[in-house]
Amino acid sequence: MPVNKHRAAKLVVRDNENREYYVIANPGMASKWRNDKTIPLVDVVQSFDVWTSNCYKETGEAIRPPKGMLESAFQTKDGDEMVRQIVERGEEKGM
């Protein structure tokens, strides 16, 4: 059985202003979850923290965005729902 060298991945979405938001996930689990929603999100993501960068590039420093920015981007105040949306729509990228 091949060994997965990558122990974490980013699931990335962009808002209407092209700002990137992401969660840290277990590689390959988002696509499995999309096909089988009985998989708990806790098995997909490594934490329920949503991150952005201090610039509009992938290489910026990771920061926690203000609540108002997150609420505007995801149209909800529920942090778990924000994570669910990122897992649902996010593009998986290596770290």
N, C-alpha and C positions, 0 to 999 in steps of 0.2 A: 504494500500500500504506500503511495507517495506521501511524503511528509510536506505539510503546508508550511512554507518558510515565513509566510506573512501571518502575524498573530493579530493584526488589527487592520481595519480598512475605514475609510471615511465614506459616509453616505451623504452626498452633496445635493442640495437644491439651491436655486437662485430665485430671488424675488423679482418684482417688476422693475426694480432699480438696479438689477444685476448684482445685488449683494449676495454673497454666498453664505449659506447656513449649513452646518453639518453636525452629525453625531458620529461617535466612534463605534464601530460595529465589528462583529465577528465575521471574517471573510466568508462570502458565499451564503450567509444566512438570510440576507434580505430577499434574495430570489427564492429561496426555499419558503420563507414566510409569505411572500406574495402568492405562491401556489398553495399554501396550506396555512390559513389564518388561525388554525388551532395551536400553532407554535407560539408560545408566550413571547412577547416583545423582549422580555428580560433575557431570553436566549439569543436574541438577535443583536441587541446593542450592548455595549460594555458599560454604559452609564446612560442616564436619562438627561444628561447635560447637553444643551444645544450651544454650539460655538459659531463664531464668525471670525473674520480676521480684521485687523486694523486698516486694511486697504482692500481694494476690490480684486486682489490677486490671490491665488492659492498659497503663495509663499509668505503672506503676512503673519504676524504674531497672532496666535489664537487668543481670543477674548470672549467673555460671556457678554452677549448683547443685552442692552437694557430691556426690561419687560415690555415697555411701550413699543419698541422696535419689533420684538417678537410677535406681540399681539397684532400689530399692523401687517406683518408679513404672513402670518398664519391664520388670521381672522378668528382667533380663539385666545382665551386666557389660560386654558388647560395645558400644562406642560406635557402631560402624557399624550395628548392629542397632537401637539406639535411634533413630538418624536414619531408618532404613528404616521403623520403626513410625510415626514422625511424618509422613513423606511419605505413607505408606499411609492413615492415618486423619485427618490434619490438615486443618483448615479453612484455606483461603487467605484472608489478610487483607492489605490494603494497609499500607504503612508511612508 
